[in-house]
Amino acid sequence: MNNKEKKELKEKIGRWKIRADDMNSPKTKQFCRFFIYYMCFDAWLTAESGKDLDVDKKKWFKDNDNCLKRNFDIGPRMKGWLTALKNKGSIRDMRPSHNGEASLNQIDNLNELIEVIYQIRCNLFHGSKNPNNPNDASLVYLTGNILEQWVRRASRKCLLNRF
């Protein structure tokens, strides 16, 4: 890592440390909400699929009927978030040694949505999302809302009936 990269990393980590110190700020809450609902979503996929690799969990989701898929409902609020996410265009994979991208071309295409959410997750978890960047904050806000509403609905419909 050269000096410029070290400086950029130090600044990025510093911005996240500031966010962690102010857990009540709206921006911090939206990033934390995304983290939490993505973890819920991932735990659900892991439990249902029996897979541990992300690529295998996504394939299982796409190839199989499941409660999450059946309970994705595009009501008015969800439609607004999905439309806004679609209008953001392609999400570039910002991880080192990766050069792909994901985009939501149709708001009712769950396979595309899973790829977009996963791409945002990868960029965020691997340090390529900036809490001070308005576009990054918007992507996390939209997908956090989508995941929250989706996971809450599916858990009401599927998990409570099992116990």
N, C-alpha and C positions, 0 to 999 in steps of 0.2 A: 504494500500500500504506500503510495507516494504521499508527500506532505499535504498536497491539496486534498486528496481523498481523506486523509486523517482529519484535516480541519473540517471538511464537510460532515464527516461522521460525528465528530465532537459536537458540532452545531446541532445536528439532527438529534443526537441523544440528549443534548441540553434542552431542546424544545420539548421532548417527551418528558424529561424530568420535571420541567415547569408544569406541564399538564398533570403529572402525577401528584405534584404538590398542591394543585388546585382542583381537587376531585369534583368540586361543585360547579365548575365552569360548564356552560352548555356544550362547548366543543369537546371537552374531556368526556362528558357524559355520552355524547353520541358515538365516540370511538369505543368507549367501554361497552356501550349497548351492543354495538356490532360484534365486538369480541365475544360477549356472553351469548348472544343469540347464534352466532356461528358455532360456538362450542356446543350449544344445545343441538343444533342441526347436525353437526358432525357426530356427536355421541349417538344420536338417533340412527344415523346411517350406519355407524359402526355396529350397533346392537342388532339392527334389522338385517344387515347384509352379512355379518360375520367376517367382514373384511377389515384389514388394518391399513392398507395403502389407499391414499386418496384416489388414485386413478381407478382402483378396483371398486371403491365405494361409489364413485360417480357412475361407473359403468353399470353397476348393480341398480342404482336408482333409475337410470335411463332405460334399462332392459326389463325391469320388473314392475308389476303392479304393487303399489305400496300405499300405506296410509298417508304419507306426506304428499305423494302425487295426487291422490284422490281428494285431498283437502286443500288444494291450492285454489283459492277462490278470488276471482278478479272482480271485486266490488268497486265502488267509485273511488275510494281512497287508494286502494291497491292499483287501480288503473292509472291514477295520477302519478304515483311513484314509478310504476313501470314505464309509462310514457316519458317521464323525465329522464329515467335511466337510459331508455332507448335513444333519446335525443342527445345524450352525452357522446354517442359514437363509440368507437373501438377503445377498449382498455388494453393498453400495451403491457406485456409481461416485462416488468422492470427488474426481475431477478438476474443476477450475473449468469452469463452463459445461456440465457433464454431469449428468444426473439419472437415469441408468438403474440397473439392478441385474441381477445374475446369481444363479441358485441351482441347486443340484443336487437335483432332485426324485426322480430314479431313479439309483441308483449305477452302473447299466450303460449310462447314456445318455452316450455320448462327446461329442455335440454340446453338451450342458449342461456337461459337465466342462470342455471347451475354453473355454467362455464364463466359467466360474468362475475357472479358472486365469488366463485373460487379464485378468479384472477385478482379481484380486489383483495381477497383474503391473503393471497400469496404476496402481493405487493405490500400490504400492510404488515403482515407478520415478518416479512424479510427486510423491513426497514426502508421501503421505497415510497411510502406515503408520508406526506408532510402535514402535520396538524394545522399549520398556518397557511397551507395552500387551499384557496377556496374550492377549486375543482376536486381535490382529494377529499375535503370535508364534505362536499356535496355527495360524492359517490358513496362515502361511508354512511352518511345520513340516510340516503335513499335505500341502500341495501340493508341497513339496520332496521329501518321501518318495515321493509318487505319481509325480512327474516322474522322479526318480532310477530307481526300479524300472522304469518304463515305457521310458525311453530306453535303459537298460542291456539290457533284454530285447530290445527291437527291434534294437539295434545288434548284439547277438550273433546274432540270427536273420537279419538282412538285410544289414548292411554287411560283415561278415567274409566272407560267401559271394560277394561281388561282386569281391573282389580275389584 
